[in-house]
Amino acid sequence: MTKVNGLFFIADLMDKKAYLSGYLLVATSAVTFSAKGIFAKILYGYGMDPVTLLAFRFLIAMPLFWLAVFFFPSGKVSMKDALILVLSGLLGLYGAALADFYGLVYIDASIERVVLYTYPAIVVVWARLFFKERLGKRKIFSIGLTYLGLILVLKLTSGIPASNLIGGALVLFSAVVYSLSYILTEVLGRRISGVKISAYTTTAAGFAFIGTWHGKAVPHGIEAWSLLVLLATLSTFIPVLTLALGIKRIGASRSALVSFVGPVSTAILSYLILGERMDYVQIAGMGLVLAGVLIISLERAPMKIKLEPGIGN
């Protein structure tokens, strides 16, 4: 009996370590990814456009992901799963990133991150539409809170400039598309390693960006190339890989909870590096967005996503 209890203790300890590592991985992803908008804003100052920036970003990052596959081997990926991963990459990394980086042309990096962070509330809506998840009062309240915060952050009631509205709409569209990819990542993470998920999705997005690149605005100078390398490693390779590994350990709902540090770290970095400032109304809006996400993520039972007939199988 003592031996059995000892085995249960070891299993419980290992489970807790797995959860702890999952939380740390997602937190790492959120903080490193938060610097993405900062790098983009600086690189725009070198004359680069969003498509060129993204094409080089993924061109540099792709070999790193396949190197990770080599060092962390796992089972084969079926043709059906490979196609789903390609779709996820085209949605969450190509479509979402393209809209997001064009949005950054119009709005501050700190505001962009808050708008993008509404994706957990959108995940709940997708789960209701596709997987018949119950939409209770708690979720409805959290969604309302999130979008009330979004209204304050974008100053939609104060006659904002059209450019801000365009930027906010582009980033919000990015959040909608990214949320679909987020669900696919959790579903596929049950049978595919996080490393391979990252490699396949990044490669799909990379080829899409290279295919749509117009061949102009090639970066010049060591400063621009250094920033591109940092963007590809610190704000692409590390966050995408750690997020996929983290979701696999703790699930999408808990990951959304941990990643709330992202908008806060972006606001701090934007202030320190770019001199961007959010007024009190926008800070209050950010607080409402974070509160809305927190309410969703702190549900007792994490969201269970099951594939319905015709959805990915």
C-alpha positions in Angstrom: 0.0 0.0 0.0 2.9 2.3 0.9 4.4 1.6 -2.5 1.2 2.5 -4.3 0.8 5.7 -2.4 4.4 6.5 -3.3 3.7 6.0 -7.0 0.6 8.3 -6.7 2.8 10.9 -5.0 5.4 10.7 -7.8 2.7 10.9 -10.5 1.1 13.9 -8.8 4.4 15.7 -8.4 5.2 15.1 -12.1 1.8 16.4 -13.1 2.3 19.6 -11.0 5.8 20.1 -12.6 4.2 19.7 -16.1 1.6 22.3 -15.3 4.2 24.7 -13.8 6.4 24.3 -16.9 3.3 25.0 -19.0 2.6 28.2 -17.2 6.2 29.3 -17.5 6.2 28.5 -21.2 3.1 30.5 -21.9 4.4 33.5 -19.8 7.6 33.4 -21.8 5.7 33.4 -25.0 3.6 36.4 -23.9 6.5 38.5 -22.9 8.7 37.8 -25.9 5.8 38.2 -28.3 5.0 41.5 -26.7 8.2 43.0 -28.3 6.9 42.2 -31.8 5.1 45.5 -32.2 8.2 47.4 -31.0 10.4 45.8 -33.6 7.9 46.4 -36.3 7.5 50.1 -35.5 11.3 50.6 -35.6 11.7 48.7 -38.8 9.0 50.7 -40.5 11.3 53.7 -39.8 13.9 52.0 -42.0 11.5 52.1 -45.0 10.2 48.5 -44.8 6.6 47.7 -45.5 4.6 45.0 -43.6 4.9 42.3 -46.4 8.7 42.7 -46.7 9.1 42.6 -43.0 7.0 39.5 -42.5 8.6 37.7 -45.5 12.1 38.1 -44.0 10.8 37.4 -40.5 9.6 34.0 -41.4 12.4 33.3 -43.8 14.9 33.7 -40.9 12.6 31.8 -38.4 11.8 28.7 -40.5 15.1 26.9 -40.3 15.1 27.4 -36.5 11.8 25.5 -36.2 13.0 22.6 -38.3 16.2 22.5 -36.3 14.1 22.2 -33.2 12.2 19.3 -34.9 15.6 17.6 -35.4 16.6 17.9 -31.7 13.1 17.0 -30.4 12.0 14.1 -32.6 8.4 12.7 -32.4 6.0 10.6 -34.2 5.0 11.1 -37.9 2.4 13.6 -38.9 -0.5 12.2 -41.0 -1.4 13.8 -44.3 -4.7 14.9 -42.9 -3.1 16.5 -39.9 -0.4 18.1 -42.1 -3.1 19.8 -44.2 -4.9 21.1 -41.0 -1.5 22.4 -39.8 -1.0 24.2 -43.1 -4.5 25.7 -42.8 -3.7 26.8 -39.2 -0.4 28.4 -40.4 -2.2 30.3 -43.2 -4.9 31.5 -40.8 -3.0 32.2 -37.6 0.4 33.2 -38.9 -0.1 34.5 -42.4 -3.6 36.0 -42.4 -3.5 37.2 -38.8 0.0 38.5 -39.0 -0.6 40.4 -42.2 -3.6 42.2 -40.8 -1.8 42.8 -37.5 1.3 44.3 -39.0 -0.7 46.5 -41.4 -2.7 47.6 -38.3 0.6 48.6 -36.6 1.1 51.2 -39.4 -1.9 53.1 -38.1 -2.0 52.6 -34.3 0.5 52.4 -31.4 2.1 49.1 -30.5 0.6 49.3 -26.9 -2.9 49.7 -28.3 -2.4 47.0 -30.9 -1.5 44.5 -28.2 -4.6 45.2 -26.2 -6.9 44.9 -29.2 -5.2 41.6 -30.3 -5.6 40.3 -26.7 -9.4 40.1 -27.2 -8.9 36.8 -28.9 -9.7 34.6 -25.8 -13.2 36.2 -25.8 -13.5 35.3 -29.5 -12.3 31.8 -28.8 -15.4 31.4 -26.6 -17.7 32.5 -29.5 -16.1 30.1 -31.9 -16.4 27.3 -29.4 -20.1 28.1 -29.2 -20.6 28.2 -32.9 -18.5 25.2 -34.0 -18.4 22.9 -30.9 -21.7 23.7 -29.2 -20.0 25.0 -26.0 -22.6 26.5 -23.6 -22.5 30.3 -23.5 -23.5 31.0 -19.9 -24.0 34.3 -18.1 -20.3 34.4 -16.9 -19.0 34.1 -20.5 -21.5 36.7 -21.8 -20.5 39.1 -19.1 -16.8 38.6 -19.8 -17.3 39.2 -23.5 -19.2 42.4 -22.8 -16.5 43.6 -20.4 -13.8 42.8 -23.0 -15.4 44.8 -25.7 -16.4 47.7 -23.5 -12.6 47.9 -22.7 -11.9 47.8 -26.4 -14.2 50.7 -27.0 -12.3 52.8 -24.4 -8.9 51.8 -25.6 -9.7 52.8 -29.2 -11.7 55.9 -28.0 -14.6 55.0 -30.3 -16.8 57.4 -28.4 -14.4 60.4 -28.8 -14.3 61.0 -32.5 -11.1 59.2 -33.2 -9.2 59.7 -36.5 -10.1 57.4 -39.4 -6.5 56.0 -39.3 -7.0 54.7 -35.8 -10.3 53.1 -36.7 -8.7 51.4 -39.7 -5.8 50.1 -37.6 -8.1 48.9 -34.8 -10.3 47.1 -37.3 -7.3 45.4 -38.9 -5.9 44.2 -35.6 -9.4 43.0 -34.4 -9.7 41.0 -37.6 -6.3 39.6 -36.8 -7.6 38.5 -33.4 -10.6 36.8 -35.0 -8.5 34.8 -37.4 -5.8 34.0 -34.7 -8.5 32.7 -32.4 -9.4 30.0 -35.0 -5.8 29.0 -35.2 -5.6 28.9 -31.4 -8.4 26.3 -31.3 -6.8 24.2 -34.0 -3.5 24.3 -32.0 -5.2 22.8 -28.9 -7.0 20.1 -30.9 -3.9 19.0 -32.8 -1.7 19.3 -29.7 -3.4 16.2 -28.3 -1.7 14.0 -30.9 1.2 16.1 -32.4 4.2 17.6 -30.6 4.3 21.3 -30.1 7.6 21.5 -31.9 6.1 20.0 -35.1 3.0 22.2 -34.8 5.3 25.2 -34.8 7.4 24.0 -37.7 4.5 23.2 -40.0 2.5 26.3 -39.3 5.5 28.6 -39.6 6.6 27.0 -42.8 3.1 27.4 -44.4 3.0 31.0 -43.4 6.6 31.6 -44.5 6.0 30.3 -48.0 2.8 32.3 -48.3 4.7 35.5 -47.3 7.6 34.8 -49.7 5.1 34.1 -52.5 3.3 37.5 -52.0 6.5 39.5 -51.5 6.9 42.1 -54.2 10.7 42.0 -54.1 11.1 45.6 -53.1 12.2 47.5 -49.9 15.0 45.0 -49.1 16.5 46.0 -45.8 19.9 47.8 -45.8 22.4 48.2 -43.0 23.5 46.1 -40.1 20.9 47.8 -37.8 17.9 46.8 -39.9 19.2 43.2 -40.3 19.9 42.9 -36.6 16.4 44.0 -35.8 15.0 41.5 -38.3 17.0 38.7 -36.7 15.7 39.7 -33.2 12.2 39.8 -34.5 12.5 36.4 -36.1 14.1 34.8 -33.0 13.0 36.7 -29.9 9.5 37.5 -31.1 8.7 34.7 -33.5 10.7 31.5 -32.8 10.6 31.6 -29.0 7.0 32.7 -28.5 5.5 30.4 -31.2 7.4 27.4 -29.9 6.8 28.1 -26.2 3.1 28.8 -26.8 2.5 25.5 -28.6 4.4 23.6 -25.9 2.5 25.5 -23.2 -1.0 24.9 -24.7 -0.1 21.2 -24.9 0.5 21.1 -21.2 -2.2 23.4 -19.7 -4.8 23.9 -22.5 -6.0 27.0 -24.4 -8.1 28.4 -21.6 -5.3 28.4 -18.9 -2.9 29.7 -21.5 -5.2 32.7 -22.2 -5.1 33.5 -18.5 -1.3 33.4 -18.2 -0.7 35.5 -21.4 -2.5 38.5 -19.8 1.0 39.8 -19.0 1.5 40.5 -22.8 -0.5 43.7 -23.1 1.1 45.1 -19.9 4.6 44.3 -21.0 3.9 45.8 -24.4 2.6 49.0 -22.8 5.8 49.2 -20.7 8.2 48.5 -23.6 6.3 51.0 -25.9 6.7 53.7 -23.3 10.4 53.0 -22.6 11.5 52.5 -26.2 9.0 54.3 -28.4 7.8 57.0 -26.0 4.1 55.9 -26.5 1.7 56.8 -23.8 -1.8 55.6 -23.0 -4.2 58.1 -21.3 -6.2 57.2 -18.2 -9.3 56.2 -20.3 -7.2 53.8 -22.4 -5.5 52.4 -19.3 -9.0 51.8 -17.8 -10.0 50.1 -21.1 -7.0 47.9 -20.9 -8.0 46.9 -17.4 -11.5 46.0 -18.6 -10.0 43.8 -21.4 -7.7 42.0 -19.0 -10.6 41.6 -16.5 -12.8 40.1 -19.2 -10.2 37.6 -20.3 -9.5 36.8 -16.6 -13.2 35.9 -16.0 -13.2 33.6 -19.0 -10.0 31.9 -18.1 -10.8 31.4 -14.4 -13.7 29.1 -15.0 -13.6 26.0 -12.9 -13.6 23.7 -15.9 -11.3 24.5 -18.7 -12.9 24.6 -22.2 -13.0 21.2 -23.7 -12.9 21.3 -27.5 -14.2 18.3 -29.4 -14.2 17.9 -33.2 -17.6 17.7 -34.7 -18.3 15.8 -37.9 -17.0 17.9 -40.8 -14.7 20.1 -38.6 -11.2 19.0 -39.3 -11.9 15.3 -39.8 
